[in-house]
Amino acid sequence: MSKQGTVLIVEDEATARLGMKKLLEQEGFIVACAADAHEALQLFEERRPDLVVTDLRMPGMDGIELTRKLHDLDAELPVVVVTAFGDVSSAVSAMRAGAVDYLTKPVDFDALLLALQRAIERRDLRSEAEVLRKSLREKQGHGFEGMIGASRAMQKIYRLARQVAGAKATVLITGESGTGKGELARAIHAQSTRKTAAFIPVTCSALAESLLESELFGHEKGAFTGADRRRTGRFEQANNGTLFLDEVGEISPAIQVKLLRVLQERTFERVGGNEPIRVDVRLIAATNRDLAADVQAGRFREDLFYRLNVIHIEMPPVRVREGDVLLLAQHFLHKFASESARTISGFTDAARNRLLGYRWPGNVRELENAIERAVVLCEGEEIDEPHLPLGGGPVSARGRSDLRLPGATMAEIERHAILTTLEACNGSTTRAAEMLDISVRTIQYRLHEYGLAGQKERKRA
């Protein structure tokens, strides 16, 4: 069996210590043992383990103090504490000292393995994220021109954005609301040869047709009531730079015609004027609409669509950006904590599970708002689950009503299968495992990953 890592067991009872050692070795771990905290610290200095499992109550230095010392030596070291059933409050104290999980005696071996697997995954995720962040910082300062995200989905976006940044071709950025289309447009401009010129954003849906025309193309004095002087439009302001048209799918047919002309001829007239004005503008457009469907329905000009869609970039929703939720959450935590002069170090395990288990229909914008609210509500040093009442209820389990095929990821399909089968089995993980032909341990692991383990266990009880 392949090795899964090195575990240091700290247990003063020889029988329990040797029993855990034997079982973990059978699962592929390399195991070292210590009979007390002082021996554990010595072994830690000689050969640093990947994980530590320690008893809470031991002669001399207890598990809480040991956890604190280990955390001082290695803040990323996963420590799992083992405690008597009636001493859970002390286990909570140990977790505050840096432990990642706790188990009650007698230790259930499947629960121990699950705790270790979760600790390994968190450790690997942190390590991978830090390597990626370091690599991105070295190459691009941070992410791609300040954008946050190290997932495969975002790395693909970064590669494409770098490729198109130096071109003159029009870019159409699509994606759900709140995914960061505007930030990507700014990043492309910042990487382009036009970066020293202006980046001019216009939200097309925010203005009525007559106002949008004047906003884009400007107007001459006397062009309409209230036009008491000439106004330079956004196209002129963006000359030699980039014009970003957000929510471009909302513009009227009349404005579509004028926009098409600018893209074809690079000239236009101000409202109320006859003098043609030539500009050199790189256009980036964004929309959360399906423009191809709008073309079919006659709501959007086909020729304009093809002019805009020279290079297409689809921004991924947060729910498919594996690992990015915690990166984004930490970024926003640092931002809002700094703004409010608060000392908040991070998130509890329950809060992290909540963040990872929620679907984020509002994407990055919703996540940012949730973290800002949590910072306001947090009174301690860590944001906890009650500070994140996402969706006003339990973590969303994507069920029959909103799972769409095609379109769902394999992770979403797996989640749907597990949760709906558990519901049909009245919360019995054994029966659900039999129906799905997977192990009980896999279901337990996934429930912890979704942040729903406690809810399902209470239901079954």
Steps between C-alpha positions, in 0.01 A plus 500: 500500500626846413619721780260776600729696728664492841284505815626565851280335766526649849324273753602403853299175493720240332213280380318786329824635357609171346148423378476825305853449368418157361174608337649811341798307365254261334348802326838605360613761751849519643446519877717627785389479864561703813387420856482865608516854371871549573593192298268620225678836476834323481379270221349799322838676492676186375257423220204725439180301438221586261233462771477461876237305698522579870313403814359796687570399861855379563740520796706817498428708193145444374376489143393864498846626590661252259275620218590860577875424493471299179301782342773746600757277330290436187178700459387275210546167684165314529437382858208272593424470873341199671294555813263324735133540410428728795791733432394652170535856630872441548521369144351828383773680692757285323351596163528863597865428570543375142354148473300430184266231637420289805374148568343346810605175667466218423636609165303377199761404243294608200448839666875525563578425136241753389652766726849426365381505139334836556814636666717376212268655245501836681877488530545413132252767396681765702835385363380491141330837534810658647723358224260630237468837670878529520539402135231746395648778711838442337353505149219751527530663840188324632278276294455680170532876545356483851232239431468231767474132410730201457249241374545322168198689365659837579845397379338429162345849505835659586678320216239609246496857633879527468478374142239756394624796705746617235256467209262765365210258458171558680443279805162378622498387864198298605399338825259515788448821694772567756771278349749784448457588132586863563815407693613278212442782251718732711767230525508452122540875454779510760688228307450665161713748307226754577553483874637857522180633339153515654276211599144631473215287642134551408209306653255488210195398704531798733398759240197561281552476123530876441741543790709199401544638147629828640713314754670293231531747213472841671285789378528845353376815671126540436454140386207464741336687787758550773802449272656838582850397398685240296560171677774251417371142492655185641637386165703821469613474862621144434696593186823293487371313805225253588123548517318244716128459433348309789156339455524558125207264443265764640557768232215596270485415125571865409818509709597160361504650150722792607734269691534272200603794283773603743637146507496478119621848404662632820310825451185662643332839545403665824126535563389811311823515302607422141878487532633141491733419789757223459619306805738218575328309780530142618150382594428246774137409561338292773160347559326241713249438220514227235557728203484211252148423624412871482615501138275205423210676672561822307595704806863556400656568161684202358763714325574688823522174692771371266685832524500479879569127521839499328660363817268342754588446865253325729551589866438193721256519793647467849343156551735343242814682614627230737709643782441865404218563749738493797762706315241764417351489849842552660573786261173675584549431871838674494353788298203571727682426825768750401243761403327468838824465700394157625725206593332194347741223411282266296207259502399213725464153346121535516518832314731353237263208450216747465689700240593187305155345521303802378435534125555880475231588245621862517859387443795719605279801569285301742807353668651845547178631655475195728855549632446873554190418706685228692781740591243743640329228706814321621595583858793259536816417309339258254189512284265216599205337325230717668662804340423348158120444477531432129172475317310545826498126569697176485777454250340454160502145374447511131205268459252384240349844453814680377748237380527554128637244260691577290675782682573354845855405599587146613543631855148646492357177362675300773373737767146477361517118497631473856263751660184387323579133573558581866168681507329195349670277758394725789862595571642144516853515363519118494192463280605792280846348453345170392270673249781713355756215508753709691644474850344651812831673557470678164155631590621617840797671340280678245254615768786656694618660177151644438476624858191283557628217718339627819164562333485151350608334824233685698239402246598135522499514880 
